[in-house]
Amino acid sequence: LTGGTISVTEEGTTEIVVTAKTKAGVAATATTTVLIDKKAPTFNMDVVDSKGSVEDRTTNEDVTIKAVDVKDATSGVAKVEYAVIPEGSAEENYTEIVAASGKYEVDYPVAEAFTGTVKVRVTDKAGYETVKSMKINIDKKAPLVVISKSNEEDYSKENVNVFVTVTANAEYSDVASVTYTVNGGAEKELALTGGTISVTEEGTTEIVVTAKTKAGVAAT
């Protein structure tokens, strides 16, 4: 008659109505609502460029970070955040993604190159967190192509060797292909570090060398 304890264990919303009545028959009612959420929110994440997901490949474009299918059926979603962490860094600085038209997306531009991890964190109103991550690699830098000749004079009396050296920033994206043409002819392959092209024909010979990184950035 002095009251007691009511244990609520089920997830979701529980309404409890307590009624006390005196011996004279006078009643009083008190109502309370208990909301229990024992589950973390769920979602999927992706990082995309104009061609789609950049997971497991190097891109040469700016990217968009996405959190999709963000759900928390019990307490509801409180916030969605993202952090971009450079390779080797221990700092995780999260920034909230404000939903636009129901979508959690944010563009991430890069000046030249980036390698590291993108994390997305979803927190529900009960305080539960779910974190997912994806490693990304962005490289907008063109490879360096250096050409020299065995004879740098305007005219040579002998055959000329053309030496090609190709380098790229291996931290972000290695060289994927090196090709060359002679006087606009068919493309021929060179080693990924370059090589030697022998010129034996008389007259003027134009050689065009094109190197391309795995991110698809070319230099000629």
N, C-alpha and C positions, 0 to 999 in steps of 0.2 A: 504493500500500500504506500510505501515511500518512494517507489520508482525502481529502476533497475537498468540493466545493460542489454541492448539489443545488438547482436552481431550481424553485420552485413558482409557477405562474402562473394556475392554474385557480381560479375561485371555489369556495367551499364547503369541506368538510372533506377534507383529504388526509392519509392515514396513511403514514408512511415507516418501513420496517423495514430496518435496516442490520445485516448479519451479517459478522463478521470471523473468520477461521479461521487458526490457526497451521499451520506445516508439519508439526507433530505431529498435526494434525487436531482440535485443541481449538477450539471455536467460542464466540463471544460475540455476543449480539444486543442491539441498542438500538432502541427504538421512540420515535418522536415524531409528534405530530399538528399539522398546520398548518391554521389556519382563515383564509381570505381572504374579505373582504367588500368589494366595490368599488362597491356600490350603496347609495344613501340609502333610508331607509324611505319607505313610501307611506301616504297616508291622505286622507280627506276631512273638511272641517270645516263646521260650520253654527252659527248662533246663532238660537235659536227662542224664540217666546213660545207662548201657548196656541193661537194660530191657525196656527203653522208658522214657516217661515223669515222673519227680519226683513230679509233682504238686499233692498235697493232700496225699503224702505218704513220709515216711522216708526211705532214702537210706543208705547203708553202703559202697557206692562207691564214687570215684571222679566223677564229673559231667562235662558236656559240655554245655555252654551257646550258644544259637542260636538265630539269627534274620533271619527270612525267609520271602519270598515274599516282600522284601523291594522295595518300589516303590515311585517315585515322577515324574509324567508324564510331569510336566511343567518346573520347573527349574532344576530338577535332584537332586540326593542324594549327599550331601557334605560329611557326615561322619556318622558312626555308632559307638556308644560307649556303655560301660557297667559299672555298679558299683555294688559291693557286699557290703551290709550294715549289719553289725552284729545287732542282736536284741538289742534294747535299744540305739543304736547309732544314732546321728543326722547328721553325716558326710556322704556326698555323693561324693566320689572321682571317677570320670569317667576316663576310659581308652579306647582308640580307638581300635576297632576291624578292623584289616586289612583283606580285602576280599582275600580269597585264592580259586582259581578256581571258582570265582563267589559266594562263600559261606561266610557268616559272622558267624564264629564260633570261640569259644575260650574255651580251657580246664581250669577247675578250680579244682586244687587238694586241698585236706584237710587232715591234719595230723591225727586228731582224731575225732573231732566233730565240727559242725557248725550249728547254726540256725540263720536265718535272711532273708533278702530280696535281690533279684537280680533285678536290673533295667536295661533296655535297652533303649537308647535314640537315635533317628534318627533325624538328622538335614538336611534340604534341603538347596540349594544354595541361597534361598531367606531369610534364617534365621528362618524358621518355625521349631518347634520341636514337635516330638511325643514321649511320654515316656510310656512304659509299665513295669509292675512289676510282680514278682512271689515270694511267700514265699517258702523257701526251708529248709529242715532239713536233716542234714547228721550226722550219728552216726556210727563210726567204733569201738567204745569201747565195749568190751565184758562185760556182767554182772558179778558180783562177787558172787561166790558160796562158802559158808563156811559150813563145816560139822564138827559136834562134836558128841560125844557118851556119853551115861549115865554112861558107864564104859570104861575108857580109858586103862584098863589093857590089856595085851596080851590075856588073857583068862578070861571069865566070867562064873560064876556058875549060873547066872540068865539070864533072857531075857534082851536084850539090846535095848534101844531106840536110834535111830540115828536122830539127830536134824539138819535140813537143813535151812539155812538162805540165801536168795537171794536178792541182791540189784542191782540197775542200776541207771545211771544218768538220772533222770526223766526230766531234762531240755531238753534233746535231744531225748531219746527214752526209754519208759517204758519196763518192762518185758512183753513178750507176752505169754510165756509158760514155765512151769517147769515140767519135766518128770523124772522118774527114772526106772531103771531095777534092778532086784534082780537075781544074778547069770546068767545073760544073757537072762532072760525071757522076757515076754511081757512088753512093756512100760506102765507105770501107771502115772497118773497125780498127781501133788502136787499143792497147792495154789501158786499164783504168788510171794508170799513173802517167800515160803518154807513150811516146816511142819515137822512132826515127822513120822519116819518109824520104826515100831516095828519088831525086829528080834527075833524069838522064836525057830527057828530050831537049832539043835546042829550042830557043825562043823563050817567050814569057809563059810562065806557069803560075797559075793562081791556086793556092791551097787554102781551103776553109776548114778549120777544125772546130767542132762543136762538142762541148762537154756538158753533161747533165747530171744533177744530183738525184739521189733517191727520192727527194722531195719534189722533183720535177722542175727545178730551176736550171735554166740553160745559160751558158756563156759561149760566145763565138769569137 
